[in-house]
Amino acid sequence: MIDSDGFRANVGIVLINDRAQAFWGRRVGMSAWQFPQGGIQKHETPTMAMFRELEEEVGLGSQHVELIGCTAGWLRYRLPKKYIRRYQKPICIGQKQRWFVLRLVASETHINLSFGSEPEFDDWRWIDYWKPLSSIVFFKREVYEQALSELAPLVRETTATNLPPAPVGA
């Protein structure tokens, strides 16, 4: 769904383990790594879309995770001009995202990147919670920083870890 301003409604997923490390997936056939994310379909709430994307991209169901929380509002980023598909209508100039943080409560052996009909990721790893800020593509960096910063207090409470604050200038 693309809104009247040209932003596609989307969900982002920060999946953590008990050590407050985050799931980081490598896009199929690319060297790009990112959090699971995906579009919200017309009939879906953001929460419904998040669970669908979690299953499609990571192979996990609601029984495998604990929903800890989500961002209070939409976080937006604009696509660089070279990524805007001007021939498609309506034109999408960026994404507006609602971010969720989930804790894996099942064994990580349940993670299955081949679950969906078109796999999104071909590899994954656990990484430091703040690491994505230094490695995500430039146009998503600000949204990642906003999402991780807003969700960090929930991660601290849930995992009882001493998660440090976001690195300065990440």
C-alpha positions in Angstrom: 0.0 0.0 0.0 1.4 3.3 -1.1 -0.1 6.4 0.7 -1.0 9.7 -0.9 2.5 11.1 -0.2 4.2 8.2 -2.0 5.4 6.2 1.0 4.9 2.4 1.0 3.6 1.1 4.3 6.0 -1.5 5.7 7.1 -3.3 8.9 10.6 -3.8 10.2 11.6 -6.6 12.6 14.3 -6.6 15.2 14.6 -10.2 16.4 16.8 -10.6 19.4 18.1 -13.5 21.5 18.6 -13.6 25.3 22.0 -11.9 24.9 20.3 -8.9 23.2 22.0 -9.8 19.9 20.0 -9.1 16.8 19.2 -11.3 13.8 20.9 -10.0 10.7 20.1 -11.5 7.3 22.0 -11.3 4.0 19.8 -10.6 1.0 19.7 -13.4 -1.5 22.4 -13.0 -4.1 23.7 -9.8 -2.7 26.3 -8.6 -0.2 23.7 -6.5 1.6 22.6 -7.4 5.1 19.5 -6.1 6.9 16.7 -6.7 9.3 13.7 -8.6 8.1 11.1 -6.2 6.7 8.2 -6.1 4.2 5.1 -4.4 3.0 1.7 -4.3 4.6 -1.1 -5.7 2.5 -4.4 -4.0 2.2 -6.3 -6.3 4.6 -3.5 -6.4 7.3 -2.7 -4.5 10.4 1.0 -3.8 11.0 1.1 -6.6 13.6 -0.4 -9.1 11.1 2.1 -8.1 8.5 5.0 -8.4 10.9 4.0 -12.0 11.8 3.5 -12.9 8.1 6.9 -11.4 7.1 8.6 -13.1 10.1 7.3 -16.5 8.8 8.0 -15.8 5.1 11.6 -14.5 5.6 12.8 -16.2 8.8 10.5 -19.3 9.0 9.3 -18.4 12.6 5.8 -18.4 13.8 4.2 -16.5 16.7 4.9 -19.5 18.9 8.6 -19.1 18.5 8.8 -15.5 19.6 7.7 -13.0 22.3 6.4 -9.7 21.0 8.1 -7.1 23.2 6.9 -3.9 21.6 6.9 -1.6 18.6 7.7 2.0 17.7 5.1 4.5 18.7 4.6 5.8 15.1 5.7 5.5 11.5 9.4 6.0 10.7 10.1 7.2 7.1 12.9 7.1 4.7 13.2 8.3 1.1 14.7 6.3 -1.6 17.6 7.7 -3.6 16.3 8.9 -7.0 18.1 6.0 -8.8 15.8 3.5 -7.0 12.5 5.2 -7.7 10.6 3.3 -10.4 8.9 6.2 -12.2 7.1 3.9 -14.6 5.1 2.3 -11.8 1.9 3.9 -10.6 1.5 5.0 -7.9 5.1 6.1 -7.6 6.8 5.0 -4.4 9.3 7.6 -3.2 10.2 5.8 0.1 8.9 3.7 2.9 7.1 4.4 6.1 7.8 1.7 8.7 6.4 0.5 12.0 9.2 -1.4 13.8 8.7 -4.3 16.1 11.1 -6.0 18.5 10.7 -9.7 19.2 12.6 -12.1 21.4 13.3 -15.6 20.2 11.9 -18.0 22.8 12.4 -21.2 20.8 15.6 -22.8 19.7 17.4 -21.0 16.8 17.2 -24.3 14.9 13.7 -23.2 14.0 15.0 -20.4 11.9 14.4 -21.4 8.3 15.4 -19.0 5.5 13.9 -21.3 2.9 10.4 -21.3 4.4 8.8 -18.8 2.0 8.2 -19.4 -1.7 10.8 -16.7 -2.6 13.6 -16.6 0.0 14.6 -13.1 1.1 17.8 -14.1 2.9 20.5 -16.7 2.1 22.5 -16.4 5.3 22.0 -15.0 8.8 23.9 -14.3 12.0 23.5 -12.9 15.5 25.2 -9.5 15.7 25.7 -6.7 18.3 22.4 -4.8 18.7 23.9 -1.5 17.5 26.1 -3.0 14.7 23.5 -2.3 11.9 24.0 1.4 12.3 27.5 1.1 10.9 26.7 -1.4 8.1 23.2 -0.7 6.7 22.8 1.1 3.4 23.1 4.9 3.8 19.5 5.8 3.0 18.1 3.5 5.7 20.6 4.5 8.4 18.5 7.2 10.1 15.4 5.0 10.4 17.5 2.2 11.8 19.0 4.5 14.4 15.5 5.9 15.3 14.0 2.3 15.6 16.9 0.8 17.6 17.1 3.8 19.9 13.3 3.7 20.6 13.3 0.0 21.1 16.5 -0.3 23.2 14.8 0.3 26.6 12.4 -2.6 25.9 15.4 -4.8 25.0 17.1 -3.9 28.2 14.1 -4.7 30.3 13.4 -8.0 28.5 16.9 -9.4 28.3 18.3 -8.1 31.6 21.5 -7.2 29.7 23.6 -4.1 30.1 22.9 -2.9 26.5 25.1 0.1 26.0 23.7 3.3 24.5 23.9 3.9 20.8 27.4 4.6 19.7 28.0 8.3 18.9 28.2 9.0 15.2 27.3 5.5 14.2 
